[in-house]
Structures are given as structure tokens and as C-alpha cells.
């Protein structure tokens, strides 16, 4: 009887110990689960924070890249590294080691970003200074170009003045009919039918600016019927054609030079009665004009 009582007491004690162990195990398991859930929440929160920090960093790079007038490849490469890290973080496990690894990479990228953005700001300042300097240089170049153009215009005008001043000029231009004897003697006449030749005389004026040497002038004699007498040759000056009666060639020595030229009547007919016009050209420029009448 006594043995049976001791057995019952031992069983109760054993059951009590088992119950205590079970309750302790259940409490510990519950505690572990609770700690795991809490840890999971913390890891998810930390992961989201790292993702947010990386996203803000990417936006800073986007703004820096957009502000630049020229492509900065270093900024673009750094922005791509951030995007790759964000893509990797999205699919990573929620573990302390994994999160710590990504946090270290973020810190390294943050340090790199500070250096790159500081360098980018320095380049922007240099570019702005360069742009200001370039604008100043362009203004100076424009002013110099305007000054050069002004000098060119003045030099051209001066050259034209000198050229005009150095051009040959004639004075005392006159025309008349002459009868030519066999002896060579010439008798002036106003009679068209009696005139053997038309005599054109003028004086090439002295001009110290004109270079001495062989010269030539074009003489044009137009009869009452508007015909060009003499050789009626042609000479082209740009878009202008000049019909001339003869070319007067002479040696000019920078002093007054009297010149007379002759136009003979054609074998078929005598000179027409009426008003004759005489023009003298230096190249295409008319330098002297006169008229006379044959009756």
C-alpha cells in the first residue's frame, strides 16, 4: 500500500516537471518567433530606408546630368551603378549580413557622389567663366572686324580717289573737216563734200600722279546719221561694249601733250552734212566730249 502511494507521488512529480518543461519550451518558442517577427520588421524597414536613400541619390545624379550642357560620362556611369544596386537590393534576402553589405555599398557610393558632384560644380563654374570669356572675345572680334571693315572701306575709297586723280584727262577737244593737198598741206573747211578727212585734236593734260609711259585713248566720232566713223572697232569692259573710231596711242611723259588724229572719208561717199559728235574715252570712262558741224 505504501509502495503504491510512493509510485503515485513520483508520477505526479514527473508530470509536473514535464509540464514545466513544456510550458518553458512553448514560451521560448513563442519568444523566438516574436523576436524573429520583430527582426524581420526591422530588416524590412532598414531595407526600405536604404532603397529610399539610393533613390534620392539617383535623383541627385539625374539633376546634375540634366543641368550639364555637355555629357559627363562619370556621372552617367555612377548613376548606372546606383540603379544596378537598387535592382539587386529589391530581390535580396532580408538578412542582417545582406543588409549590412548593401549599406556599405551605399556609403561608398555616397562618398563617390560627393566627389563627383563637387567636380561637376567646379566644371560648371569653369564653363561659365569660359562662356563669359568667349562672349567677351567675340565682342572684341566683332569690334575689330568692324574696325577692319571700316579701314578697308576707307582704303578702297582712298584708292579710288587716287586712281581717279591719276587718270589721264584731256582738254581742248575739237573736231573739224580738212582738205588735204598733195603736198600734205591741210586746209580747214566746214564743207562736208569738200572734206577729205575729219581732224580730231586734243591736249592730254599734265598729271604728276599719272605714271609715265605708253598710253592709249579711244576716240569715237559719230556722224549725223548716228554711225560710228573710222574703224568702228569694239572693246569689251565688263558688261559694257564700246564702239570706237580709232585708238590714239602715245608716250606720256607727265606733261601737256598735244595730239591730233584723222579719220578719212570712205571711197564710196563723202562725209554727211550735219552735226558730228566727238568723244574721248579712257578705258570705259568718258573724259572729254565735243561737237562740230559740216555744211
LOKE-309432 format. One record per atom (N, C-alpha, C): y negated, z negated, x negated. Coordinates in steps of 0.2 Angstrom, whole numbers, padded with zeros to 4 digits, always signed. Atoms other than C-alpha are relative to their C-alpha. Example, Ala and Ser with C-alpha at 12.3 -4.5 7.8 and 13.67 -1.06 7.14 Angstrom:
% residues 2
+0006+0000-0004+0022-0039-0062-0006+0000-0004+0006+0001+0004+0005-0036-0068-0005-0003+0004
***
This chain:
% residues 295
+0006+0000-0004+0000+0000+0000-0006+0000-0004+0006+0001+0005-0012-0005-0014+0000+0006-0004+0000-0006+0003-0007+0011-0023-0003+0005+0004+0002-0006-0005-0011+0022-0008-0008-0001+0000+0007+0001-0001-0028+0014-0007-0004+0002-0006+0003-0002+0006-0032+0017-0025-0001+0008-0001+0000-0007+0000-0027+0035-0023-0006+0003+0004+0005-0002-0005-0039+0037-0008-0007-0001-0003+0006+0002+0003-0053+0029-0018-0002+0005-0005+0001-0005+0006-0051+0041-0033-0001+0007+0003+0002-0006-0003-0051+0056-0022-0007+0001+0003+0007+0000-0002-0067+0051-0014-0005+0001-0006+0005-0001+0006-0075+0049-0031+0000+0007-0003-0001-0007+0003-0068+0066-0037-0004+0005+0005+0003-0004-0005-0075+0074-0021-0008-0001-0001+0007+0001+0001-0092+0066-0024-0003+0003-0006+0002-0003+0007-0093+0072-0042+0000+0007+0001+0000-0008-0001-0088+0090-0036-0006+0001+0004+0006-0002-0004-0102+0089-0023-0006-0001-0004+0007+0000+0004-0115+0083-0035+0000+0006-0005+0000-0006+0004-0109+0097-0047-0002+0006+0004+0001-0006-0004-0110+0110-0033-0008+0000+0002+0007+0000-0002-0127+0104-0027-0005+0001-0006+0003-0001+0006-0133+0104-0045+0000+0007-0002+0000-0007+0001-0127+0121-0048-0004+0005+0004+0004-0004-0005-0134+0128-0032-0008-0001-0001+0007+0001+0002-0151+0120-0037-0002+0004-0006+0001-0004+0006-0150+0128-0054-0001+0007+0001+0000-0008-0002-0146+0145-0047-0006+0002+0004+0006-0002-0004-0160+0144-0035-0006+0000-0004+0006+0000+0005-0172+0139-0049+0000+0006-0004+0000-0006+0004-0166+0153-0059-0003+0006+0003+0002-0006-0004-0168+0166-0045-0008-0001+0001+0007+0001-0001-0185+0158-0041-0004+0002-0006+0004-0002+0006-0191+0160-0059+0001+0007-0002-0001-0007+0001-0184+0177-0060-0005+0004+0004+0005-0003-0005-0194+0182-0045-0007+0000-0002+0007+0002+0002-0210+0174-0052-0001+0005-0006+0001-0004+0006-0207+0183-0069-0001+0007+0002+0000-0008-0002-0204+0200-0060-0007+0001+0003+0007-0001-0002-0221+0197-0051-0005+0001-0005+0005+0000+0006-0230+0193-0067+0001+0007-0004-0001-0006+0004-0222+0208-0076-0003+0006+0004+0003-0006-0004-0227+0220-0062-0007+0000+0000+0008+0001+0001-0245+0213-0062-0002+0002-0006+0002-0002+0006-0246+0215-0080+0001+0007-0001-0001-0007+0001-0239+0232-0080-0006+0004+0004+0006-0003-0004-0252+0237-0066-0006+0000-0004+0007+0001+0004-0266+0230-0077+0000+0005-0006+0000-0005+0005-0260+0240-0092-0001+0007+0002+0001-0007-0003-0259+0256-0081-0008+0001+0002+0007-0001-0002-0277+0252-0075-0004+0001-0006+0003+0000+0006-0283+0249-0092+0000+0007-0003-0001-0007+0003-0276+0266-0098-0003+0005+0004+0004-0005-0004-0283+0275-0083-0007+0000-0001+0007+0001+0002-0300+0268-0087-0002+0003-0006+0001-0003+0007-0298+0273-0105+0000+0008+0001-0001-0007-0001-0293+0291-0099-0007+0002+0003+0006-0002-0003-0309+0292-0088-0006+0000-0005+0005+0000+0005-0320+0287-0103+0001+0006-0004-0001-0006+0004-0312+0301-0113-0002+0007+0004+0001-0005-0005-0314+0313-0098-0008+0001+0000+0007+0000+0000-0333+0309-0098-0003+0002-0006+0002-0002+0006-0335+0311-0116+0001+0007-0002-0002-0007+0001-0326+0328-0116-0005+0004+0004+0005-0004-0005-0337+0334-0101-0007+0000-0003+0007+0000+0003-0353+0329-0110-0001+0004-0006+0001-0004+0006-0350+0339-0125-0001+0007+0001+0001-0007-0001-0357+0356-0127+0006+0004-0003-0005-0004+0003-0343+0361-0139+0006-0004+0000-0007+0003-0001-0324+0357-0138+0001-0005-0006-0002+0005+0006-0320+0341-0148+0008-0001+0001-0007+0000-0001-0301+0343-0151+0003-0007-0001-0003+0007+0001-0299+0325-0157+0000-0004+0006+0000+0004-0007-0305+0318-0140+0005+0003+0005-0005-0003-0005-0293+0330-0131+0007-0002-0002-0007+0002+0002-0278+0325-0142+0001-0007+0002-0001+0007-0002-0282+0307-0139+0001-0001+0008-0001+0000-0008-0284+0310-0120+0008+0001+0002-0007-0002-0002-0267+0318-0120+0005-0006-0002-0004+0006+0002-0259+0303-0129+0000-0005+0005+0000+0005-0005-0265+0291-0116+0004+0003+0006-0004-0002-0006-0258+0302-0102+0007+0000-0001-0007+0000+0002-0241+0303-0111+0002-0007+0001-0002+0007-0001-0241+0284-0112+0000-0003+0007+0000+0002-0007-0246+0282-0094+0007+0002+0004-0006-0003-0003-0232+0294-0089+0007-0004-0002-0006+0003+0003-0219+0284-0100+0000-0007+0004+0001+0007-0003-0226+0267-0093+0003+0000+0008-0002+0000-0007-0223+0272-0075+0008+0000+0001-0007+0000-0001-0204+0274-0077+0003-0005-0005-0003+0005+0005-0202+0260-0090+0003-0006+0004-0003+0006-0003-0191+0244-0086-0006-0006+0000+0005+0006+0000-0201+0228-0081+0003-0005-0004-0003+0005+0005-0196+0218-0096-0006-0002-0004+0005+0003+0004-0206+0207-0107-0001+0004-0007+0000-0004+0006-0202+0217-0123-0003+0007+0001+0003-0007-0002-0206+0234-0114-0007-0001+0001+0007+0001-0001-0222+0227-0108-0004-0001-0006+0003+0002+0006-0227+0220-0124-0001+0006-0005+0000-0006+0004-0223+0236-0133-0006+0005+0003+0006-0004-0003-0235+0246-0121-0007-0003-0001+0006+0003+0001-0248+0233-0123-0003+0001-0007+0002-0001+0007-0248+0235-0142-0003+0007-0001+0002-0007+0001-0249+0254-0140-0007+0001+0004+0007-0001-0003-0264+0252-0128-0005-0003-0004+0005+0002+0004-0273+0241-0140-0002+0004-0006+0001-0004+0006-0270+0253-0154-0005+0006+0003+0004-0005-0002-0277+0267-0143-0007-0002+0002+0007+0002-0001-0292+0257-0138-0004-0001-0006+0003+0000+0006-0296+0254-0156-0002+0007-0002+0002-0007+0002-0295+0273-0159-0005+0003+0004+0006-0003-0004-0306+0277-0144-0006-0003-0002+0007+0002+0002-0320+0266-0150-0002+0004-0006+0002-0004+0006-0320+0275-0167-0001+0007+0002+0002-0007-0002-0319+0292-0159-0006+0001+0004+0006-0001-0004-0332+0289-0146-0006-0001-0004+0006+0001+0004-0344+0282-0159-0001+0006-0004+0001-0007+0004-0341+0298-0170-0002+0005+0005+0003-0005-0005-0344+0308-0154-0007-0001+0001+0007+0001-0001-0360+0300-0151-0004+0002-0006+0003-0002+0006-0365+0302-0169-0001+0008+0000+0000-0007+0000-0361+0321-0167-0005+0002+0005+0005-0002-0005-0371+0322-0151-0007-0001-0002+0006+0001+0002-0386+0315-0159-0002+0005-0005+0002-0005+0005-0385+0326-0174-0001+0007+0003+0001-0006-0004-0383+0341-0162-0007+0001+0003+0006+0000-0003-0398+0336-0153-0006+0001-0005+0005+0000+0006-0408+0334-0169+0000+0008-0002-0001-0007+0002-0401+0351-0174-0003+0005+0005+0003-0004-0006-0406+0359-0157-0008+0000-0001+0007+0001+0000-0424+0352-0159-0003+0004-0006+0002-0004+0006-0425+0359-0177+0001+0007+0001-0001-0008-0001-0418+0376-0171-0006+0002+0004+0005-0002-0005-0431+0376-0157-0007+0001-0004+0006+0000+0004-0445+0372-0170+0000+0006-0005-0001-0006+0005-0438+0386-0182-0001+0006+0004+0001-0006-0004-0438+0398-0168-0007+0001+0002+0007+0000-0001-0456+0394-0163-0003+0003-0006+0003-0002+0006-0461+0396-0181+0002+0008-0001-0002-0007+0001-0451+0413-0182-0004+0004+0004+0003-0004-0005-0459+0419-0166-0007+0001-0002+0007-0001+0002-0476+0415-0173-0001+0004-0006+0001-0004+0006-0473+0423-0190+0001+0007+0002-0001-0007-0002-0466+0438-0181-0006+0003+0004+0007-0002-0003-0482+0439-0170-0005+0002-0005+0005-0001+0006-0492+0437-0186+0001+0007-0004-0002-0006+0004-0482+0451-0195-0001+0006+0004+0001-0005-0004-0483+0462-0180-0008+0002+0000+0007-0001+0000-0502+0459-0179-0002+0004-0007+0001-0004+0006-0503+0464-0198+0002+0007+0000-0002-0007+0000-0493+0479-0195-0004+0004+0004+0004-0004-0004-0504+0485-0181-0007+0001-0004+0007+0000+0004-0520+0481-0192+0001+0005-0006-0001-0004+0006-0512+0490-0207+0001+0008+0003-0001-0007-0003-0507+0505-0196-0007+0003+0002+0006-0002-0002-0524+0506-0188-0005+0002-0007+0004-0002+0006-0532+0505-0206+0003+0006-0003-0003-0006+0003-0520+0518-0212-0002+0006+0004+0002-0005-0004-0525+0529-0198-0008+0002-0001+0007-0001+0001-0543+0526-0201-0001+0004-0007+0001-0003+0007-0541+0530-0220+0002+0008+0001-0002-0007-0001-0531+0546-0215-0005+0004+0003+0005-0004-0003-0544+0552-0203-0006+0001-0005+0006-0001+0005-0558+0548-0216+0002+0005-0005-0002-0005+0006-0548+0558-0229+0001+0007+0002-0002-0007-0002-0545+0573-0218-0006+0005-0002+0005-0005+0002-0554+0589-0223-0004+0002+0007+0005-0002-0006-0569+0594-0212-0004+0006-0002+0004-0006+0001-0579+0610-0210-0006+0000+0003+0007+0000-0003-0597+0613-0206-0002+0008-0001+0003-0007+0000-0607+0629-0203+0004+0005+0002-0005-0005-0002-0593+0638-0194-0004+0006+0004+0003-0006-0003-0599+0656-0189+0004+0006+0000-0003-0006+0000-0592+0672-0184-0005+0006+0001+0004-0006-0001-0599+0690-0184+0004+0006-0002-0003-0006+0001-0595+0708-0184-0003+0003-0007+0003-0003+0006-0597+0718-0200+0002+0007-0001-0002-0007+0001-0597+0736-0205+0001+0000-0008-0001+0000+0007-0589+0739-0222+0000+0007-0003+0001-0006+0003-0594+0753-0233+0005+0001-0005-0005-0001+0005-0583+0762-0245-0001-0004-0007+0002+0004+0006-0592+0753-0259+0002-0007+0000-0001+0007-0001-0587+0737-0252-0006-0004+0003+0006+0003-0002-0604+0733-0246+0001-0002+0008-0001+0002-0007-0604+0724-0229-0007-0001+0003+0006+0000-0004-0617+0726-0216+0001-0004+0007-0001+0004-0007-0618+0713-0201-0002+0005+0006+0002-0004-0006-0618+0721-0184+0002-0004+0006-0002+0003-0006-0617+0715-0166+0003+0005+0004-0003-0005-0004-0610+0731-0160+0008+0000-0001-0007+0001+0001-0591+0729-0156+0003+0007-0002-0003-0006+0002-0587+0748-0158-0002+0002-0007+0002-0002+0007-0596+0749-0175+0003-0005-0005-0003+0005+0005-0587+0733-0182+0006+0002-0003-0006-0001+0003-0574+0736-0194+0004-0006-0001-0003+0006+0001-0570+0718-0197-0004-0006+0004+0003+0006-0002-0574+0701-0190+0000-0005-0006+0000+0005+0005-0580+0689-0203-0001-0007+0002+0000+0008-0001-0577+0670-0202-0002-0003-0006+0002+0004+0005-0587+0659-0213-0001-0007+0002+0001+0007-0001-0587+0640-0215-0001-0003-0007+0000+0004+0006-0590+0626-0228+0005-0005+0001-0004+0006+0000-0577+0614-0232-0004-0006-0003+0005+0005+0002-0587+0598-0234+0003-0005-0005-0002+0005+0005-0586+0586-0249+0003-0006+0003-0003+0006-0003-0575+0571-0246+0004-0003-0006-0003+0003+0006-0571+0559-0260+0007-0003+0001-0007+0002-0002-0556+0552-0250+0005+0005+0000-0005-0005+0000-0548+0568-0250+0003+0002-0006-0003-0002+0006-0535+0572-0263-0001+0007-0002+0001-0007+0002-0539+0587-0273+0006+0004-0001-0005-0004+0001-0528+0602-0274+0000+0005+0005-0001-0006-0005-0521+0617-0264+0000-0003+0007+0001+0001-0007-0526+0616-0246+0001+0006+0004+0000-0005-0004-0524+0626-0231-0003-0002+0007+0003+0001-0006-0533+0628-0214+0002+0006+0005-0002-0006-0005-0528+0638-0198-0006+0002+0003+0006-0002-0003-0541+0649-0192+0002+0004+0006-0002-0003-0006-0540+0655-0174-0006+0004+0003+0005-0005-0003-0550+0670-0167+0002+0002+0007-0002-0002-0007-0549+0673-0148-0005+0005+0003+0004-0005-0002-0556+0689-0141-0002-0001+0008+0002+0001-0007-0565+0691-0124+0006+0001+0006-0005+0000-0004-0548+0695-0116+0005-0005-0001-0004+0006+0001-0541+0679-0122+0006+0001-0005-0005-0002+0004-0530+0687-0135-0002-0003-0007+0001+0003+0006-0527+0679-0152+0000+0006-0005+0001-0006+0004-0533+0692-0165+0004-0002-0007-0003+0001+0007-0526+0694-0183+0008+0000+0000-0007+0000+0000-0508+0690-0187+0004-0003+0006-0002+0004-0006-0506+0679-0171+0007-0003-0002-0006+0004+0002-0493+0668-0180+0000-0006+0004-0001+0006-0003-0486+0652-0174+0002-0005-0005-0002+0005+0004-0484+0635-0181+0001-0006+0005-0002+0005-0005-0475+0620-0173-0002-0007-0003+0002+0007+0001-0482+0602-0173+0003-0004+0005-0004+0004-0005-0470+0591-0164+0001+0004+0006-0001-0004-0006-0471+0597-0146-0006+0005+0001+0006-0004-0001-0487+0607-0149+0001+0006-0004+0000-0007+0003-0487+0626-0154-0007+0002-0001+0006-0003+0001-0502+0633-0162+0000+0007-0002+0001-0007+0002-0506+0652-0162-0006+0001-0005+0006+0000+0005-0517+0656-0177-0001+0008-0002+0002-0007+0002-0526+0672-0183+0002+0001-0007-0002+0000+0007-0524+0668-0201+0000-0007-0003+0000+0007+0004-0521+0654-0214-0005+0001-0006+0004+0000+0005-0535+0650-0225+0002-0004-0006-0003+0004+0005-0528+0644-0242-0006+0000-0006+0006+0001+0005-0540+0637-0256+0002-0006-0004-0001+0006+0004-0540+0625-0270-0007-0005+0001+0006+0004-0001-0551+0610-0266-0001-0005-0006+0002+0004+0006-0560+0600-0279-0005-0005+0001+0005+0005-0002-0569+0587-0269-0007+0001-0001+0007-0002-0001-0585+0596-0267+0000+0006+0005+0001-0005-0005-0593+0608-0255+0003+0007-0002-0003-0006+0001-0583+0624-0254-0001+0005+0005+0001-0005-0005-0589+0640-0245+0005+0005+0000-0005-0005-0001-0576+0651-0238-0001+0005+0005+0001-0005-0005-0576+0667-0229+0007+0004+0001-0006-0004-0001-0561+0676-0221-0001+0005+0005+0001-0007-0004-0559+0693-0212+0006+0001+0004-0005-0003-0004-0549+0700-0198-0002+0007+0002+0001-0007-0001-0548+0719-0197+0002+0002+0007-0002-0003-0007-0548+0729-0181+0007+0004-0001-0007-0004+0000-0531+0737-0176-0002+0007-0001+0001-0007+0001-0529+0755-0180-0001+0004+0007+0000-0003-0007-0527+0759-0161-0006-0001+0003+0006+0001-0004-0543+0752-0155-0005-0004-0004+0005+0004+0003-0559+0744-0159+0000-0007+0003+0001+0006-0003-0565+0727-0155-0003+0000+0007+0003+0001-0007-0569+0722-0137-0007-0002+0000+0006+0003-0001-0586+0719-0131+0001-0007+0004-0001+0007-0003-0589+0701-0126-0001-0006-0004+0001+0006+0003-0589+0683-0131+0007-0001-0004-0006+0002+0005-0577+0678-0146-0001-0008-0001+0000+0007+0001-0572+0660-0149+0004-0001-0007-0003+0001+0007-0568+0654-0167+0002-0008+0000-0002+0007+0001-0558+0638-0170+0004-0001-0007-0003+0001+0006-0553+0630-0186+0004-0007+0000-0004+0005-0001-0538+0618-0187+0002-0003-0007-0004+0004+0006-0532+0605-0200+0006-0002+0003-0006+0001-0004-0514+0605-0195-0001+0001+0007+0001-0001-0007-0514+0602-0177-0007-0002+0003+0007+0003-0002-0532+0594-0177-0005+0005+0000+0005-0005+0000-0546+0605-0171-0006-0004-0004+0005+0004+0004-0560+0601-0184-0007+0004+0001+0006-0004-0001-0573+0615-0180+0001+0005+0005+0000-0005-0005-0577+0627-0166-0007+0004+0000+0006-0004-0001-0590+0641-0163+0001+0006+0004+0000-0006-0004-0594+0657-0153-0005+0005-0003+0005-0006+0002-0602+0674-0156+0002+0005+0005+0000-0005-0005-0605+0689-0145+0000+0007-0004+0000-0007+0002-0601+0708-0149-0002+0004+0006+0002-0004-0006-0610+0720-0138+0003+0007+0000
***
